[in-house]
Amino acid sequence: MVPNFARDASTAWLNGWEAHVHAPFARLKQRTAEAGRSGLLLPAGGAPIRFKPRLRTPIAAPGLAPTLGRIGSLEVRLATSASEIRRAQRLRYRVFFEEMSAVPSGLAMLSRRDVDEYDSVCDHLLVIDHAATDTPNFAAKPFRRTQPKVVGTYRLLRQDAADRNFGFYTAGEYDIAPLMAANPGARFLELGRSCVLKPYRTKRTVELLWAGIWAYVQHHSIDAMLGCASLEGTDPDRLALPLSFLHHHARASEGWCARALPERYVAMNRVAREAVDPKAALQALPPLIKGYLRIGATFGDGAVVDHQFGTTDVFVVLPVPAIAARYREHFAPAANRQAA
């Protein structure tokens, strides 16, 4: 008998597919269904693997226009598409991983974007320069259109969205449960992943970002803002002066103070109060933290070293009533300032 090679090859291929591709996926699917945990895969004997959710298309809140302000060629707006969020992620990668000392994962290096699971449940505030354009990669996307450059961003996470999903990002570094319990009924907004392209780190850009945040806070009736702010470097002893200044002169009051998680706690009280030179300490603080201080923010108990991002983090809290009146008045008109 003459062998039928085509038939035998087809049979072997189908058997191989069944044994090595279909069957393993079927078993994995069954284990996932038995676990009853949406969005999680459970490898045999292993820890659950959570896949990053796909970016949703942002939906502007009723009555809140995407554009929240403009000064000259700079516009502050909420992202209204997944592509705009990806542009914010590319900016974050450029600042955190290329300019600063954060260590990217392999996936981040391939995509050139800073991405995590919170991106899919947050709103993203952007500052866009309409007088500049992002340089398109024509080799990768030959028909890509040029777009106005994204030069600044903030990630905004409201408490209702946090409660429906992963909680607040800040809870990975600080115990914020007592703060929440001390302020029942308060509506919190988490500010995070803030960055501005180096040439745009000016008063005008910061004003626009805060004008956008203020419009968002008012629209959503936010009672308090919280989050983590970073000092560059992972050696607390080198940061002893600014950390001690925040501990002695800007510590949050009881009921608003969050403490770093025990396993991550780094003491901020590293220099005696009388030995702290306030002027030198302020010069050593990053502009973002100095901006928080001017507006009325206070800081938590203990710092946290983030080795991945090469920073030392501090907890920031800002009840809306604590914002100085002159800043409330300043941000409101700035949000409506238009270029001629």
N, C-alpha and C positions, 0 to 999 in steps of 0.2 A: 504494500500500500504506500502511495506517495503522501508524505505528510503535508497537511495544509498549514503552511507557516503563518499566513495571515490570520487564520482562525485561532491558531495556538497563541500568536502574539497578542491578539485582542483579549483572549481569555486570561493570559498572564497579567496584562495591564489592568484588567478589571479586578482580578484577585488582589493585585498589589494596591490598587486604590481602596478597595474595601478594607484590607487589613491594616494599611498604614496611614490612610487619610480619613476615610469616612468613619470607621469604627472608633478611633480615638476621639474624634470630635463628638460623636454620638454619646460616648461614655462621659465626656466632660460636660456636655449639655445636660445629661441626666443628673450628674452630681450637683450641678448648679441649680437645677430645678428642685432637687431634694433639699438643698440648703435653704431655698426660699428667700434668697437675698438678691434683690434686683441690682444688676450692674456689677456683680461680683462673680469671679470664677474661682473655683476651689480646686487647685491641683491636689492630687492624691498625697496626703501627708504634709501638705504645704500650707503656707499662710494665704489668705484671700488676696487676689490680685484685683485692684480697682482700675478699670480703664477710664482714661480721661473722657468726660462727656464731650460731645460735639458742641462747638460754639453755637449758641442760639442766635437768631437774628434779634438784636435789641429792639424793644418796643418802647418808644417814648411814653412817659406817663401822660395821661390826659391833662391838657392844659399847660404842659411844660414843653415849650418848643426846643428842638435839639440845639439851636444856637442860643447861647446864654450870655454872650457879650462879644465885643470887638473893640480893639484899639489899633488904629492904623491897619497894617496888613495882617495882624494877629487876631485870630478868632478862637474863642473857647466854646466848645460844643460837646454834646454827648455823642458817643459812637452810635451810629444807626445801622450798621451792617457788620457782618462777621469779618469782612475785609478790613474795615476800619480798626477792629479789635486786633487783627493780625498786625496791622501797622504799628499799633501801640506796643505790641509784644516785641516787634523788631526794634523799636526805640529802646525798650527796657533792656533787651539783650545788648545793644550797642553801649548803653551807659553802664549796666551792672557787670557785664562779662568782658567787654573790650576796653572800656575806660577804667573801671574799677577792678577789684581783685576777686570777684565772684568766680566760682569754679563751675562751668557748665556740664550738664550731663551729655552723653553721646548724642541723644536725640536733639537737645538744644543746639549743639554744635552743627548738626546736619541742617536743622531748620533755620538757624540764626534767629531764633525767637525765644523769649523767656515765657514759658507756658506752665500753668498748673491748673488743677481742677476748679479752682475758685473763679477763673476767668469766665466760665460759662454761666455763673450765677450772679455776677457783679455788673454794675453799670461802669462804663469807662469814660472818664472825662479827658478830652483832648484839647491841646492848644495847637492850632494849625497856622502856619505861615503861608499866606496866599501869594507872597512875593518870591517864594522859593519852591523848588520842586524836589521830590525824591528822585534820585537817579535810578532809572529803570535798568534791570538786568536783561538786556536784549538777547543775551546768549541763552538765558533760560526761558524768557517769555518775549519772543521777537515782536509781538504785536501789543505789548503792554503800553497803555497810555501813561504819560507823566501825570503826577498828582501833586497837589500842594503838600509841602513837607509837614509831617507831624513832629513837633519839637518839644512837646511836654505832655505828660499824662498823669492821672491819678486813678486809682481803682476804688470804687464806692460800693460798699456792701451794707444794705439796710438790714435791720434786725429781723424783719419778717422773712426776708430771703435767706438769712443765715439760719433761722430756726427751721426752715423747710428743707435745708440742705446739709451743709457740713459744720454748721456753727460758725463762729468768728475765727478767722485765721489767727488772730492775736492769742486765742486760747491755747495754741500750741506752745506759747512761751510764758504766758501769765495766767494766774488763777483769777478770772474775771467774774466767777460766780458770786462772790460776796458783794462786789460792786453792783451787779444786777439785782441781787436780793435787797440791797440797801436803797435802791431806786425803783421800786415796783411801778410799772405802768409807763416808765420813761422809754422813749423811742430812741434807740442808739443807731449811729451810723459809723461804720468802720472805714477809715481812710488808710489806703495802703498802696504799695508799689509806685510811689511817687518818684518821678525823675524828669529832668529837663536836659535837653541837649546843651552841651557846654557853652556855645556862643550865645545862647538864649537865657542864661542864668542872670536875668536882670530884674529890676523892680517891676517893670511892665509885665513880664511873663508871670511873675508871682502874683501880682494884682489880678490878672485875668484868671488864674487858677482859683484864687480865693473868691473872686466874683462868681465863678461858676459853682463852686461848692456852696456859697451862701444862697444862691438862687435855688439850688437843689435842696438844701436844708429847709428853706422856707416852704417850698412846694410840698415837701413830704412831712412837714411838721416835726422835724427832728428835735429832740430835747438835748442830746449830748453826742459828741464825737469822741471816738477813741481809736487807738491804733499803736503801732510801734514805729519809732523813728530811730535812725541809725547813725552811729559815729563810725567813721572808717577805721578799721584795725581790729585785731582780735586779742590784743594785750591790754587788759584793764589797767595795769600799772602805768602804761604810757598815756592812758586817758584819765588818770586820777584827778586832774584838776577839773575838767568839765563835768565828770561824773559827780565829784564831790560838790561842785557848785549847784547842780540840779538837786542833789540830796538835801543840802542845807537851805537853799533859797527858793526852791520851786517844787517842793514835794506836795503831792495831792493831799487834801484834807481827808479826815476819816469819812468813810462812806463813798469816796471817789477814788481811793487808792487801791491799786491792784498790785499783788506781790508776784515776783517771778516764781515759776514752778520750782519746788525744792531741788530737783535734780539739775536745774539749769541756773540756779540763783548765783549771781556774782554781786558782792557788796559794792555799793556806790559810795559809801562813807569811807573814803580812802585818805582824805586830808582833813585835818581838824578845821572846824568852821572859821576860827580866827586866822588860820593860815591861808585861806582861800582868797586870792586876788580876783574880785569880780570882773574887773576890766580884762585881765588876761584870760579868765575863764570864758568870757563871752567871745573873745577873739578866737578861742580854740573850738567853739561850738560850730557845727555846720549851719549854713544859712537857713535851712528848713527848720531846725530846732529853735534858732533865734527868732524866726517868724512866729512859731507857735508861742514862744514866751511873750512876745509883744502883744499878741492877740488875747492872751489870758490863760493859756493852757498850763497845766501842772503835770507832774511826773510821778511814776509809781515807785515801788520799793524793790530795788534790785535791778541789775542789768542782766542781759542774756547774750552770750557770745554765739554768733551765727557763723560757723566756720565755712559753710558753703558760700555765703555771700561776702565773707571777709569783713564782717562788721560786728560791732557791739551795739545791741538794741536796748532802747529804753521805752517804757510804757508812757503814752501820752493820753491825757483825757481833757476834754474841753466842753463843759456844760455850756449850752447856748446862752443862758443868762449871764455867764461870766465874761462873755465877749465884750470888750470895752465899747461904749456907745459910739465913740468916734470911728471905730472900725466898721461897725454896722452901717453907719451913714456913708462911709467911704465905699464899701463894697457894693451897696445898692446902686448908686449912680454909675459906678464903674461897669456894672453888668449891662447897662444900657447905653454905654458910650459907643458911638459909631464913628468910623472914619469918614472924613469928608470926601 
